């Protein structure tokens, strides 16, 4: 078994704390550790450090090497630019396959919270046993509520019927009520050779440069070839590139609890609250909060005093460059704010 961790995302829904220079997977929000560190701890329970590979943006290499000092440098892949998960996972599979043609790869995102780890390890080991039979395997999550922001997997026992992209609210309610759908957490497990073959079949533009990359790995031209490959490759997720096009895959129902920390509501749900239901988070400074008749709020403090009076269900994120204030229920709109900043060329706030 091998583990491939994807750690190149930006986490736009956790703006303004998560920024291009400090993405969410490296923020120390939970138990004084980053989400990336939590992911590494789970990976080490599955395989030795020598069989953990990490794919990240080149600008985050310093974060990765600092927090993953035991991972060999040759196992860390620096992506020249973002091209979504199909290329990242395909490239990781290519490099691992060159080392071990019989490799089974467990793919992990760097921004998930999972507990208990013991059940996670058992489920992923079971998935690897299925994958060793030359199967495409995924571990799905039982829906906690109708979720329009999650891809879904239709299942029949351990047989995956189909992958479904993010549904409308009406469909999400129908899926959840049926009991026949799981959330797609992108917890994929597959033989390296199988995913390379599937990518070549269903997304040939993604793999067009793979022969040249394979020949260049470990040579002086490696960086140049990778740059060209990323420039030419399409931006496409593994779900669109492969998952939604295959049949006869294996889907295991997770026995652990899972959250992708995809928005501020998930942060609030996974942190302890005070007697008034307020969650107070101080990640970068020693700010203080005084609340008068204030309930069920999420406050992210920096270095100043934040006072709330008669405030309920609000999100307040204080950073040196920007302050976000909104209803907690509107936190999905934070991604729209990120887009507006781009459109108005306020790039210093991204």
Secondary structure by P-SEA (a helix, b strand, c coil): cbbbbbccccccccccccccccccccccccccccaaaaaaaaaaaccccccbbbbbcccaaaaaaaaacccccccbbbbccccccaaaaaaaaaaaaaaccbbbbbbbbccccccaaaaaaaaaaaaaaaaaaccbbbbbbccccccccbbbbbbcccccccccccccaaaaaaaaaacccccccccccccaaaaaaaaaacccccccaaaaaaaaccccaaaaaaaaaaaacccccccccccccccbbbbbbbcbbbbccccaaaaaaacccccccbbbbbcccbbbbbbccccbbbbbbccbbbbbccccbbbbbbccccccccccccccaaaaaaaaaaaacccccc
